[in-house]
Amino acid sequence: MCNGIIAKKVGMSRVFNKDTGDAVPVTYLQVEPNTVVRTKSEDKDGYNAVVLGVKPRKWKTRKGKEHVRYGDQKEFRVESLEGLEAGKQISCEKFVVDSKVSVVGSSKGRGFQGVIKRYGFAGGPATHGSHFHRRPGSVGMKEWPGRVLKGKKLPGRMGNQQVTLRDRTVMACDTEKGLIAIKGPIPGPNGSSVYLTLNNDN
């Protein structure tokens, strides 16, 4: 059985807890048909895994051969390849309510940002003739080592990095509509791809 699936972030909403009546923020994910593109076996590749694909695009060559290319693919490891042959469709039926999942997505891209927005620097004085407002400050060293050390917090591109959230709770799952509600926010803009993996203890 494959414990992973590719989904698309739809947006945030809320659901109400039936026992306490509390409003719980959730993120809705749309699960499109996931197709097994190919498999990897332990004999040939050293481990068992399946490669799932979504958003298929078909076209024919001049010789009449049909080709399929998927807009998004992701590899998920499995214990056994039984019943996971190429071309099989994977649904979201195994993501039941109250199960724990890990979510992998890409954070929103913020572009080139300074150290105040990027790292939360305090900045300098705002008044009294100060010309030091949003600068990072001194970054150099003495005669030794005579260079800026690696990892120094400086202005640069912010966001658009892979973010993994673990132990997120599934609040609702509609297999017919292909919708999954995950508790809390999920990284990335609406319409971006996210990858869900069931925890082993479910």
C-alpha angles and dihedrals in degrees: 000000000000112000095191135076140176117238139172123235111240103176145275130292137144139256129198124239109238094213102044102018091230119151109240119198112230138178117225118221125195113217111206120194107293113211125199101239097182141334134232119214131205092235095055105026103022096248141045117253143144128218112219123200136193135185098039119204117198129196138158128234124226089264091057098253115144119227129191125203122183122219093217131021133181134180120226125186118232135186095227135017093212110136093002102106122153114282097030119134119234120206133192096248093115092061096087126176116285093017118135121238139178116230124204120190143142119260121236114278113243099181124223108346137175127243095265094060095030100047106008098250114180096230127212135287115307099209144015094080096303117157092186107090115131103003122125093232128220115354102165130100135220125268086295123078085005094197142076109269120237116264095034111156106247137150115287147117114331128203131356091107131130113267125189122201117191133202096017115167124236106228098180139000129192110188095185094054094033094235127145125185115208121193113249132001125322124209121255138046124289110282095030123127121255130184121223125199125183116233116247093237094063 
